[in-house]
């Protein structure tokens, strides 16, 4: 008899658990607001400036940054993009 109640109420328990999980994740998302992200970006910029000031790499940082920028441009604006795809059936089968 108790099993019949549990069989009918399992959806309610799953729904309640799902609701609690959504509430918890929304509270966590609210804590990571944009000011934290902005602070982290500024710290990364400062670290990048310090690395540039050290100039202790095998390749100059300015040259490296330029090469990476060119590589991104080549990948993003590639002119020989695939325009058509032709699928051929195997012959003889």
C-alpha positions in Angstrom: 0.0 0.0 0.0 2.8 2.4 0.9 4.6 1.4 -2.4 1.5 2.6 -4.3 1.8 6.1 -2.8 5.5 6.3 -3.5 4.8 5.1 -7.1 2.3 8.0 -7.6 4.4 10.7 -5.8 7.9 10.1 -7.2 7.3 12.9 -9.8 6.5 15.4 -7.0 9.8 14.5 -5.3 11.8 14.8 -8.5 10.1 18.2 -9.3 10.8 19.5 -5.8 14.5 18.4 -6.0 14.7 20.1 -9.4 13.3 23.3 -8.1 15.7 23.3 -5.1 18.6 22.7 -7.5 17.6 25.6 -9.7 17.3 27.9 -6.7 20.7 27.0 -5.5 22.4 27.5 -8.9 20.7 30.8 -9.4 22.1 32.0 -6.0 25.6 30.9 -7.1 25.2 32.7 -10.4 24.2 35.9 -8.6 27.4 35.8 -6.6 29.6 35.8 -9.7 28.6 39.3 -10.9 30.3 41.4 -13.5 32.4 43.3 -11.0 34.3 40.1 -10.1 34.9 39.4 -13.8 36.1 43.0 -14.5 38.5 42.7 -11.5 39.9 39.5 -12.9 40.3 41.0 -16.4 42.3 43.9 -14.9 44.5 41.5 -13.0 45.2 39.5 -16.1 46.1 42.7 -18.0 48.5 43.7 -15.2 50.2 40.3 -15.2 50.5 40.6 -19.0 52.2 44.0 -18.6 54.6 42.6 -16.0 55.6 39.7 -18.4 56.1 42.3 -21.1 58.3 44.3 -18.8 60.5 41.3 -17.9 61.2 40.5 -21.6 62.7 37.2 -20.6 61.4 34.8 -23.3 62.9 33.1 -26.2 60.6 35.0 -28.6 59.7 38.6 -28.0 56.2 39.1 -26.5 55.3 41.7 -29.1 56.4 39.4 -31.9 54.5 36.5 -30.3 51.3 38.5 -29.9 51.5 39.7 -33.5 51.9 36.1 -34.7 49.0 34.9 -32.7 46.9 37.8 -34.0 47.7 37.0 -37.6 46.9 33.3 -37.0 43.5 34.2 -35.6 42.8 36.4 -38.6 43.8 33.7 -41.0 41.6 31.2 -39.3 38.6 33.5 -38.9 38.7 35.0 -42.4 39.8 32.0 -44.4 38.8 32.4 -48.0 38.9 28.8 -49.1 36.0 27.7 -46.9 34.1 24.6 -47.8 31.1 25.6 -49.9 29.7 22.3 -51.0 29.9 18.7 -49.8 29.2 15.9 -52.2 28.3 12.5 -50.8 28.8 9.6 -53.1 27.4 6.1 -52.5 29.8 3.3 -52.6 29.7 1.5 -55.9 29.3 -2.2 -56.2 27.3 -2.7 -53.0 
